[in-house]
Amino acid sequence: MDNFDPPIGIAEVLEPGLRRIVAPNPSPMTYRGTNTYLVGHSDLAVIDPGPDTPSHLEAVLHAVEPTQKISHIVVTHSHLDHSPLARPLAEATGAPVLAFGPSDAGRSAVMAQLVAAGMSGGGEGIDHGFEPDIILSDGASIAGADWELSAIHTPGHLGNHICLGWNDVCLTGDHVMGWASSLVSPPDGDLTDFMLSCDRLAQQKWRTFFPGHGAPIAEPNARLDWLIAHRISREVAILSALDAGPATAAAIARSVYTDTPAALLPAATRNVLAHLIDLMGKSQTRALGALTADTTFERT
């Protein structure tokens, strides 16, 4: 994956009817930057406009040819690296913004409980003011002159996350990426939902995945199998750690993520918490006290 080093701010053709512009926001969470996709030849759908960066807005508008217009702006989910440019782009083009819903849409009951208890942060940052003009419900389709996209609600990374089916390929946002396993960080992310969403995507044979960060995934279903197996292996390691006695997510993360740089341990800790909550739903762990980021868990 280190070979993925695309030009920033330049529209590259990936295949007929699909271009990618990488935003100038590289980081440990976003890899080279957010992938903004343009679908279509005349009417264009812009998928994940990205962060509210003037140079990226200029790059997207510059990619629109004289015979083209932006007709739809679709947001896979409302993290700060995906959705904030949607409104400036809509104002510049007159195109509506489409998404599953605002940032709290699709949130699971247990994650809503954590939010009510005061938990926040831990993920890539929520675009709290995000509001789509048009709701894309699960299974809804939108179309331009020469394309059609189907919304697949895939909560897990975030409750309002959708993937977009386009012919035999899928634009997967942050649900499936090739350069890293997707972050599942409570209260944004819910691992139980994430695994169900993986299973749902795996029901179809896809040709290619185009993720929100990083290179296209040439063997999509194999990548889904890997993600599921990876999460199961983490589950086994976490349960093994709890065999030594009750522990917090932070303590387990230090023992399980031994090769993780210190700067990324907070994200690893939230991943462990996601597993512990998922295991609690399976009656394999129990929280010793109210459910918070610092709760001690034990095996049941």
Rosetta blueprint (number, residue, H / E / L):
1 M L
2 D L
3 N L
4 F L
5 D L
6 P L
7 P L
8 I E
9 G L
10 I L
11 A L
12 E E
13 V E
14 L E
15 E E
16 P L
17 G L
18 L E
19 R E
20 R E
21 I E
22 V E
23 A L
24 P L
25 N L
26 P L
27 S E
28 P L
29 M L
30 T L
31 Y E
32 R L
33 G L
34 T L
35 N E
36 T E
37 Y E
38 L E
39 V E
40 G L
41 H L
42 S L
43 D E
44 L E
45 A E
46 V E
47 I E
48 D L
49 P L
50 G L
51 P L
52 D L
53 T L
54 P H
55 S H
56 H H
57 L H
58 E H
59 A H
60 V H
61 L H
62 H H
63 A L
64 V L
65 E L
66 P L
67 T L
68 Q L
69 K E
70 I E
71 S E
72 H E
73 I E
74 V E
75 V L
76 T L
77 H L
78 S L
79 H E
80 L L
81 D L
82 H L
83 S L
84 P L
85 L L
86 A H
87 R H
88 P H
89 L H
90 A H
91 E H
92 A H
93 T H
94 G L
95 A L
96 P L
97 V E
98 L E
99 A E
100 F L
101 G L
102 P L
103 S L
104 D L
105 A L
106 G L
107 R L
108 S L
109 A H
110 V H
111 M H
112 A H
113 Q H
114 L H
115 V H
116 A H
117 A L
118 G L
119 M L
120 S L
121 G L
122 G L
123 G L
124 E L
125 G L
126 I E
127 D L
128 H L
129 G L
130 F L
131 E L
132 P L
133 D L
134 I E
135 I E
136 L L
137 S L
138 D L
139 G L
140 A L
141 S E
142 I E
143 A E
144 G L
145 A L
146 D L
147 W L
148 E E
149 L E
150 S E
151 A E
152 I E
153 H E
154 T L
155 P L
156 G L
157 H L
158 L L
159 G L
160 N L
161 H L
162 I E
163 C E
164 L E
165 G E
166 W E
167 N L
168 D L
169 V E
170 C E
171 L E
172 T E
173 G E
174 D L
175 H L
176 V L
177 M L
178 G L
179 W L
180 A L
181 S L
182 S L
183 L L
184 V L
185 S L
186 P L
187 P L
188 D L
189 G L
190 D L
191 L H
192 T H
193 D H
194 F H
195 M H
196 L H
197 S H
198 C H
199 D H
200 R H
201 L H
202 A L
203 Q L
204 Q L
205 K L
206 W L
207 R L
208 T E
209 F E
210 F E
211 P E
212 G L
213 H L
214 G L
215 A L
216 P L
217 I E
218 A L
219 E L
220 P H
221 N H
222 A H
223 R H
224 L H
225 D H
226 W H
227 L H
228 I H
229 A H
230 H H
231 R H
232 I H
233 S H
234 R H
235 E H
236 V H
237 A H
238 I H
239 L H
240 S H
241 A H
242 L H
243 D L
244 A L
245 G L
246 P L
247 A E
248 T E
249 A H
250 A H
251 A H
252 I H
253 A H
254 R H
255 S H
256 V H
257 Y L
258 T L
259 D L
260 T L
261 P L
262 A H
263 A H
264 L H
265 L H
266 P H
267 A H
268 A H
269 T H
270 R H
271 N H
272 V H
273 L H
274 A H
275 H H
276 L H
277 I H
278 D H
279 L H
280 M H
281 G H
282 K L
283 S L
284 Q L
285 T E
286 R E
287 A E
288 L L
289 G L
290 A L
291 L L
292 T L
293 A L
294 D L
295 T L
296 T E
297 F E
298 E E
299 R E
300 T L
